[in-house]
Amino acid sequence: MVSRFKFDDWTHLYATRTSSLKSSEVRDLLSVGTRPDIISFAGGLPSTKNFPMQKFINVTMALQYGPSEGHEGLRKQIQKIVKEEGVKADSENILVTSGSQQALDMLGKIFIDPGDPIVVEAPSYVGALNAFASYQTNFISIPLEEDGIRIDELSHRLSELKKQSKLPKFIYLVPTFHNPAGITMSEEKRKKISLLAKEYETIIIEDNPYSQLRFEGKAIPPIRSFDDSVIYLGTFSKIFSPGLRLGWAIAPPSVHEKLIFAKQAADLCTSSFTQRVVEKFFEDDSWKNHLEDLIECYRKRRDVMLRALEEFFPEGTKWTIPEGGLFLWVELPDYINTTQMLAEAVREEKIAYVPGRAFFADGKGTNCMRLNFSYPEEDKIYEGIKRLSKVVKKQIGLYKSFNI
């Protein structure tokens, strides 16, 4: 039997970019989260009990290969969905992808040369960071505030890069119900960022998987709604089923063409079978009833998590209050390392979360964690936060005992 840990004979053949490839900390924790004894706040998993299985069964059929840009019927459904979000797009400028993660990888492929700078939020979506890192980019991390990315810092860094003749290839943003932070960028900041992108001759990638999962507050138009040069990403994973692996990219025609080329090189086309299934599911408005059920379910679960945090977490900790989406962000005292604390949380209290460090390109966020509230049921959320608070309080107590 050959050991899986055998020395790699092919190291001298790999591209240098493979040195930046690493496993996603979120994906690694999914295996822990499947254990029946673990209450997991780690993965961004929708509630499977809310999937409309009967309608899914009714629309399945056998299919053939399809066009690289995606099945036309599904692209027309996507056109209708994004129009309700405030985005106008011709179906011929919509590319169906194997989940929005594939779109992120293809965008890295067509834009990034080794050493190229790109702008990301700090924290930012770990899947995007990993996708872009594989192309050996130079991350320019801009911190977040309660209403989104810091505009003053972004403007300053763009000005510095221009002086060095190193303008970023793109600015990557998750402006609505941010993953992992849970915050939403203000409309004012969205407009300012659009103007900055034009001034500094770069392009914006707007990743928008969560905007339809709004629990409260007024919807804010996507950046793409007032700037059609924005590359706009979406997915069916959060409003229908993540296992189908269907997403989309809407891009200016020249970028769209290059994305098709990258798509053809990657997998020729996204599964025609799943595209037809989703097309049928979204062909009438009954899917909105399913969405309303999800929103009500997730709102209740968020509220339980917020109440439990307020009840059990100690002074010196703080967290975001998302108006929608799947996540909230917890910040602990600076001296707490959530990566080190995770092992104790799993071992002693059977609790999983994602350490904050995974969401920072610059290695910061060691005192932070992302909590998911969409997947665990309400009683599990309450019990889980209670258990997690014990671990946090113990860490704080240990620190204070050695620093009197």
N, C-alpha and C positions, 0 to 999 in steps of 0.2 A: 504494500500500500504506500502511495506517495504522500508525504506529509504536505499539508496545505501551507506550512510555514517553511517549505524548502527555499533555499537561497535562489534568488532570481537570476537566471543565466542571461537574461536579455536586457539587463540594465543599460548596456552600452548602445542599445538600439532605440530606446525610447526617445521621443521628442522631449526637449528640455521643459516644455510646459507641463509635463506630467508631474514634475516636482511640486506643482501647486495644487494638484488634485488631492482632495481629501474627502473622507466620508462626512456626510451631513450629520451634525449632532442631533438634529430633529429625527432623521430617519433611524439613527442608531437607537434612539429611545423608544421607537414604535414597538420593538420587540419586547421591551420591558412593560409597555403599556398594555400588551395583550394578556399578561399574567392576571388570573382572576383575583389574586390577592393585592393587586396594585391599583390605587386610585391615581389615574394619570391626568395631569394637566399639561402634558407635553405636546402631543401631536395636534395639528389643526384639523381634527377629524369632524366632519358633519355627523349629525345624529342619524344612524342607519335606520332607526325605527320610524323615521319620518319619510323614508323613500317610498314613492308611489308605485309599488311593485306590480300591481295588477295592470296598470296602464303600460308599464314597461313590457310586461309579458305580451300584451295585446299587439304591440307594434313591431315585434321582432320578425326578421325575414333574412333569407340567404342573399348574399351580394357578391359583387365582382370588384376588381380594381376600380379606382376612381381617379379624377384629375388631381394633380399636385396641389392646386390652390384650394381644393375642397369641393364637396358636393354643392351644386348651385342651390338646391332647395334649402340646405342648412345655412348657407351664406345669406340667403334672403331672410331666414329666421333671425340670424345674428343681426342683420341690418335693422330689423324691427326692434330687437331688444335694446341695442345701443341707442336707437333713436329716442326711446323712452328715457334714457339717461341724459339726453341732450346732445348726442353725437350723431352728426349726419355723415353717412358713408355710403358710397356706391358699393354694391355687392362685389364688383370686380376688383375692388381694393381691399377685400377681406380675405385673409389667408387662414384656413382652418389648420390648427396645429395639434400635435399629440400632447395636449395639456399646455398651459401657458409656459411651463418650464422649458419645453422645446423652443418656444419663441425666444426666451431669454438666451438660450445657448446659441441659436442661430444669429441673434443680434450681436452677441459677442464675436462670433465667427466673421461676420461681414464688416464689423467696425474696428475691432481691436487688433492692433499689431503689438508685439511685445514692448512693454514700457509705456504704452499710450496711457495718458490720464483719463479717467472717467470720474464723474461726481456721483456720490451716493450719500444717502442720509446715514446718520449715526444715532441710533441703530438703523439697520436696514434688513430687508428680507434675506435670510441665510441662503435660500436657493439661488437667488440672483448673485449674491457674493461668490458662491462656489462656481456658478456658471461662468462668470466673468473672470474669476481668478485663473481658470484653466487656460485662458488666452494671455496670461502674464501681464495683466493690466497694472497700472499704478493708481490705486484708489485715492481719491480726494474726499475725505469724510467730513461732512458738514453736520453739526449737531442739530437736534430737534428741540423745538419749544412746544408749548401746549397747543399752538395753532399751526404747527408745521415747521419746516426747515427754517433755520435762521437766515434771513435774507441778507442782513449786513455781512455776515461771515461768507456767504456764498458770493456776493458781489466782490468782496475783498479778494477771495481766492481766485476768482475768474480774472480779476485785474492783474494779479501777480502772475498767473499762468500766461496771460497775453504778453506781458513784458518779457517772458522767457520763450515766447513763440511756441508754447506748448498747450494750446487750447484743448479742453477735454473733448473726446469723441462724442460723448453724450452725458446727459444728466438723468439718472435713474431715480424715479420717485414712486412711492405708494401713498398718494395723498388722502385717500378716503379709508377710514378705519384701518389705520396702518398696521402692518405686520412687521415687527412684533408690538409696537408701542400702543396701538389701539386709538391713537389720536386722529383728528381730521384737520387737514390744512384749510385755512380760511380762503375765501374767494379772492380777497385782496392779494394774498401771497401767491395764489395761482396765477393771477394776471401779471404780477411783478416778475415771477420766474419766467413766464413766457416772453416778456420783454427782454430780460437778461439773456435768454437763449438766443434771441435774434441779434442782440447787440454783440454778443461774443461768438456768433456764427457757429453755434452748436445745436444739437437736437435733443428734445426731451422724450424719454420713454416713460409713459404713464401706465403703471401696472394697477389695474382696477378690478380685482376679483371679488371685492366685498361690498360694493356700494349699494347693491339691492337689499342687503341685510341691515336695513336701518330700523332701529327700535324707536327712536325719538329724534326731535330736532328737524330742522329744515334741510332738505337735500341741497348740496352745493354742486354746481355744474362741473363736470370734468374739465381739465385744462384743454383737452382736445376740442371741447365745444366752442371755444373762441380762438383756437389756433390749429388749423388743419395740417400743420407740419408736424404735429406731435404724433409719435408712434404710440398707439393705444392697444393695450393688451387686456384680454378678458378670459373667462373660463366658465365652463358649466359645472366645475367641480363643487362649487359652493352653493349653487342654486338647484342642482339636480343630483349628480352622482360623480364622486371623484374617481371611481374605478373605471369609468368609461374613457378617461384621459382625453378630453376634448377641450381645446381652448381656441383663441383666435388672436390675430394681429391685424390691426388696421394701420396702414402706413402710406406715406406719399408714394405716388406711382413708381418713382425710380428705386426707392427702398423696397417697395413691394416686389418688384421684379427680382432683386437680388435675394430676397427672402425665399422666393420660389426656387431659385437656383440652389440655395442652401438646403431647402426642403427636399428637393429631388436627390441631392447627394446624401441626405441623412436617411430617408426611409421611403422615398418615391411619393407616397401619399399616406394620409391618415386613414385609419380603418373605415372603409366605406360602410361596413355593417353598423358600427356605432354611430356614424354620422346620420344614417337613415333613421335609426332608432330615435335619436335626439330630435331630428327634424319633425318626426311624427308627434313626439311628445309636446313640442312647442308650437304646433300648427294652429292650436286654438288657445283661448285665454285661460283654460282650466289650470294650467301650470301656475298661474298666479295664486290660486287657492293653496297649492302646495307651498308656495313662497310665504304666504301669510302664516301658514302653520309653523314653518321654520322660524320666522321672525318672532312669533309669540313664544315658541319653545326657547329660543336663544335669549330672548329678553328676560324670561323668568330665571333662567340659569345664570345670566349675568348678575341679576339682582341678588340672587342667593349668594353668589361669590362676593359681591361687594359688601353685603351685610355681614358675612362671615369674616371678611378681612377687617371690617370695622370692629367687630366683636373680639377677635382673637389676636390680631397682629399688634405687636408692641409699639410704643412711641419710638420715633426715629425712623419708621418705615413709611413709605408712601406709594401710591399706585394711581394709575390713570383710570378715568371713568369713561369708557367708550360709549358712543351713541349707537353703535352697531358693530357688525363684524363677529370675530371669533375669539379675540384675545384682549387681555389687559397686561400691563407692564408694571412690575413691582420693583421698587428701588429700596435696597437695604442700606444700613450704614456702610461707609466706605471700607471699613476694615473686614467686612464679610466677603468671603469668596464663594460664590454660589456654585462654581464648578466643583470645588472641594466638598462643599456641603451636600451635593447631590447624592454621593455615595451613602452618607448617613441617612438622608431622607428616604432613600429606597430601602436600605437595610433595616433601619430602626422603625420607621413609620409607614413603610409601604406607599410612598408618595413619589411621583415623578413630575418633573417640570423641565423646561429648557433653560440652561444657564445663559445669562445675558451675553457673555463673551462671544458666543456663536454669531451674534448679530452685528458685530463690529469688525470692520476691515482692519482697524488699527489696534486691535487687542484690548480695547477698553471694555467697560460694562461688566467687570468681574463681580460687582456687588448687586447685579440686577438679575431678574428672571422673567421669563414669559410664561403666563398661565393661560391655558385654553379653557373656555367655559362652555363650548358648544357640545362636547361629546359626553362628559360625565353627567349622570342624572342628578337632580337637585339634592337628594339626600347624600349622595357621594361627594358632591361639591362641598357641602357644609362640613361633613366629617373630614374631608381631605384638607380643607383650609385649617381646621382645628389641629389636625396632626402636623401640618407643615409649620404652623405657628410654634409648636413645641420645639422643632428643630431650630427655627430662627432664634427663639428666646434662649435656647441653650448656647448657641454660637455667641450671642451678645453677652451672656453671662460669663462664658469662658474668657472672652476678650477683656471684660471689665475686671475679672479676678486677677489677670496677669498685668493689668495696667492701672493699678490703684495709685 
